[in-house]
Amino acid sequence: MAPLDLSSIAGSISWYLIFLLIGVAFGAVLEMSGFGDSRKLAAQFFLKDMTVLKVMFTAIIVAAVLISASSALGLLDMSKVWVNPTYLLPGVAGGLIMGVGFIIGGFCPGTSLVAASTLKLDGVAFVGGVGLGTLLFSETAGLLGDARHATDMGRFTLDELFHIPLGVTVLLLVALALIMFYGAELAERYFGRGEKIDRKALLPSRKPYIAAAAAVLGISIVFAFIGQPSSIDRWESIARASGVSLQHRDPYIHPAEVVEWRQDISVYTRIIDVRSEGDFNNFHLAGAMHVSLSSLANKEFVKALKNVPDNTLTFVVSNTEEYATAAWKALVGGGLKNAYIIEGGINKWLSLYPPDLCIAKPLSSRAPGKEEMAFIFEQSVGENCYASHPEALYKERPIECDTKQQREHRAHEGAQTVRSVPFDENQKFSFTRKVKMQKKKKTGGGCG
Amino acid sequence: MTNPREARAYINPYLGGTLLGVVLFGAFYITGNGIGASGAINRIMVAILELFAPQHVDRVGYLAQMGGGTSFSLESTGVAMLLGTLLGGFVSGMVNRRVKVELRKGPQISPAMRIGAALLGGLIMGYGARLARGCTSGQALSGGAVLSVGSFAFMFSIFIGAYALAYFFRKLWN
């Protein structure tokens, strides 16, 4: 699935060649559209020649429709597509400054390259100016200090801003662009060619334009309806692409391996617990994060859970595996890396690291129901229990139930009677290690 | 014009825009990134600076990010793209007979003024582009295609800035 994984050829000649060829296509199309001519570019700002607006916005809506369409069809993974982080204030300030530069110089960096390539002297001068301008910025960036990073909103897209689906956002953008084109055509007529605008001129008349506009609008309506893939859909294509199989139990990790990872200080191990609040309060792993299963239906919440350092290892847990697996699918579908499920859930965890009998007794009268805890907790211990943090490497497992009565009992009978099972410090569980930490692929921006 | 080797006409802007949109889409599809220009120009400047004052490059944070220490600033996909842009522009210019040493300027100003304005405009643009973390190709087009809020805000700012000052600089062009 696109974007293509080019990591195998990263840094090689073929990799640079790809970017070179993209540049060739870019430069050629700009030149063909007349962007090598500063007079044509500047005429935009006197409403005489609206080529810049037409080309730019046509390019944006065509690309946006193609991107959202291929994402809707499962051909492109949007989460892997680079979206420039939004730094609102620097972006607006820089934009206003660039507007001034545009009207004075008659180019923007990309178009000046095209002009320079066709030996336009003003283009060459402009490129030189851009070079100096970037140097000026580099030298003075320190003066700006933190202001450069003000209003960092991260990856923030229009659909997220207005809380509407991606397909609908693209549709509205297309409609807006078509309206702007209509205005641009009228502006060119009036300001550019000095023609009078009568009633007849207000009606769109050029058939190819009407047909093209209808086609783009139609396509975006179709894809607004088809919608973007849900987390579950995404999970399925991600799983297929990465070869993860639930049937082969790939993401299910033995509790003892989880305990090992909790001891590894180079990795931040995170536990996401999707059980009920009651169960969570009764017992949970030390440091576990309680997340309700229903909240994972919210895309923005899932996105927030993705916002963790690259060395974060996430284990999803429920009482058995059912809820955890559903939650895991939502997280992986949302793009979370290095996520696994604790095999057997809390019930298996407690069977391997059993709490003292005074805290919890195994459910013996019947089998536990669906996603029911297999231990009855006499007290709600939360994470204040040995089983919450077996990684603590006690030399001798602490006795947790230490009432006066039990102390007396122990003195007579011996420590083992308060335990549900005899504790063996050397007990090693046999399991196969499965977790492989994936490094995040470094994606850069389009500029710099 | 009676020149038999006349330049060909420019293509229809909507067609040009569509082609550009396809190129943009292709870039995202193949590489996951869009296109850009100002970053590469910045890197070339750093490379030039490296020849004269490498210690300076190491010491100024913004420069060091691109070319400090042992890293080679020209070794970047952006620079490859810039070279391609120059090549593509040139090839199209040749095919369309538009490669010509000339100066495009408004009728009311001298060539020297035009060169000066181009230098000044470029200087302002270069500064603004680094502040905004991209230029129209990188921020506006690529960011717009993926619906980045910052890119649209940036785009409108450019248009506002230019339109607001157009009246004052009308003599440069008309």
Interface residues (C-beta under 8 A of the other chain):
Chain A: A2 P3 L4 L6 W15 Y16 L17 I18 F19 L20 L21 I22 G23 V24 A25 F26 G27 A28 V29 L30 E31 M32 S33 G34 G36 D37 S38 R39 K40 A42 A43 Q44 F45 F46 M50 T51 K54 V55 M56 F57 T58 A59 I60 I61 V62 A63 A64 L66 I67 S70 L76 K80 V81 W82 V83 N84 P85 T86 Y87 L88 P90 G91 V92 A93 G94 G95 L96 I97 M98 G99 V100 G101 F102 I103 I104 G105 G106 F107 C108 P109 G110 T111 S112 L113 V114 A115 A116 S117 T118 L119 K120 L121 D122 G123 A125 F126 V127 G128 G129 V130 G131 L132 G133 T134 L135 L136 F137 S138 E139 A141 G142 L144 R148 M153 R155 F156 T157 L158 D159 E160 L161 L166 T169 V170 L173 F181 Y209 A212 T443 G444 G445 G446 C447 G448
Chain B: Y10 I11 P13 Y14 G16 G17 T18 L19 L20 G21 V22 V23 L24 F25 G26 A27 F28 Y29 I30 T31 G32 N33 G34 I35 G36 A37 S38 G39 A40 I41 N42 R43 I44 M45 V46 L49 V60 G61 Y62 L63 M66 T77 G78 A80 M81 L82 L83 G84 T85 L86 L87 G88 G89 F90 V91 S92 G93 N96 R98 V99 K100 V101 E102 L103 R104 K105 G106 R114 I115 A117 A118 L119 L120 G121 G122 L123 I124 M125 G126 Y127 G128 A129 R130 L131 A132 R133 G134 C135 T136 S137 G138 Q139 A140 L141 S142 G143 G144 A145 V146 L147 S148 V149 G150 S151 F152 A153 F154 M155 F156 S157 I158 F159 I160 G161 A162 Y163 A164 L165 A166 F169 R170 L172 W173 N174
